[in-house]
């Protein structure tokens, strides 16, 4: 399994303060990894879900993790394009900006 980037400092602080929530979060993530989808497919699905839920921090984290897996940025942009028909143009444009921000080397804010 690929080593994922270190979570942002705010996430680490939250988990230190609430370790049982951190453990539960890890348990959820572990369960989600079980199944026939490979790691790259799972990451692209999670990006799509983050876009659909309009969670900027989750989009940032998904892009960061996708890059760590070596996923082609073109695939990330394709997920944005696929989401456009469901989330609408303005939401897709927002998601595009979040993806682009991370691909341009921008650091995500506190929610990511």
C-alpha positions in Angstrom: 0.0 0.0 0.0 1.2 3.5 -0.9 2.2 5.8 2.0 -0.2 8.6 2.2 0.9 12.2 2.9 0.8 13.4 6.5 -2.6 14.8 7.4 -2.7 18.6 8.0 -1.8 19.8 11.5 -5.4 20.7 12.4 -6.4 17.1 11.7 -3.6 15.7 13.8 -4.5 18.1 16.7 -8.1 17.0 16.5 -7.2 13.3 16.7 -4.9 13.9 19.6 -7.7 15.7 21.5 -10.3 13.1 20.5 -8.5 9.7 20.1 -11.6 7.6 20.1 -13.0 9.6 17.2 -9.7 9.1 15.4 -9.9 5.4 16.0 -13.5 5.3 14.7 -12.4 7.3 11.6 -9.6 4.8 10.9 -12.1 1.9 11.3 -14.4 3.5 8.7 -11.6 4.0 6.3 -10.3 0.5 6.8 -13.8 -1.0 6.0 -14.1 1.1 2.9 -10.8 -0.3 1.6 -12.2 -3.8 1.6 -13.6 -4.9 -1.7 -12.7 -5.3 -5.4 -11.7 -1.7 -6.2 -8.0 -1.0 -6.3 -6.5 1.9 -4.4 -6.6 4.3 -7.3 -10.2 3.6 -8.1 -11.1 4.1 -4.4 -9.3 7.5 -4.4 -11.2 8.7 -7.5 -14.5 7.6 -6.1 -13.8 9.4 -2.9 -12.9 12.5 -4.9 -16.2 12.2 -6.7 -18.1 11.9 -3.4 -16.3 14.9 -1.9 -17.2 16.9 -5.0 -20.9 15.8 -4.8 -21.0 16.7 -1.1 -19.2 20.0 -1.9 -16.6 19.4 0.8 -13.7 21.6 -0.1 -11.3 20.1 2.5 -12.2 16.6 1.4 -11.5 17.5 -2.2 -8.2 19.0 -1.2 -7.3 15.8 0.8 -8.4 13.5 -2.1 -6.3 15.4 -4.5 -3.3 15.3 -2.2 -3.7 11.5 -1.7 -4.3 10.9 -5.4 -1.1 12.6 -6.3 0.7 10.5 -3.7 -0.6 7.4 -5.5 0.7 8.8 -8.8 -2.7 9.3 -10.3 -2.6 11.5 -13.4 -4.0 15.0 -12.8 -6.0 14.5 -16.0 -8.0 11.8 -14.2 -8.8 14.2 -11.4 -10.1 16.8 -13.8 -12.1 14.1 -15.5 -13.8 13.4 -12.2 -14.8 17.1 -11.9 -16.2 16.9 -15.5 -18.1 13.8 -14.7 -19.6 15.4 -11.6 -20.7 18.5 -13.5 -23.9 16.9 -14.8 -24.9 16.0 -11.3 -23.8 18.9 -9.2 -24.3 21.6 -11.7 -22.1 24.1 -13.4 -21.4 26.5 -10.5 -20.6 23.6 -8.1 -18.4 21.9 -10.7 -16.5 25.2 -11.2 -16.0 25.5 -7.5 -14.7 21.9 -7.4 -12.5 22.6 -10.4 -10.9 25.5 -8.5 -10.3 23.3 -5.4 -8.6 20.6 -7.5 -6.6 23.2 -9.5 -5.5 24.9 -6.2 -4.0 21.6 -5.0 -2.4 20.8 -8.4 -0.9 24.2 -8.5 0.9 23.4 -5.2 -1.5 25.5 -3.0 -1.8 24.4 0.5 -5.3 23.6 1.6 -6.9 25.5 4.5 -7.8 24.3 7.9 -10.6 22.0 6.8 -8.6 19.7 4.6 
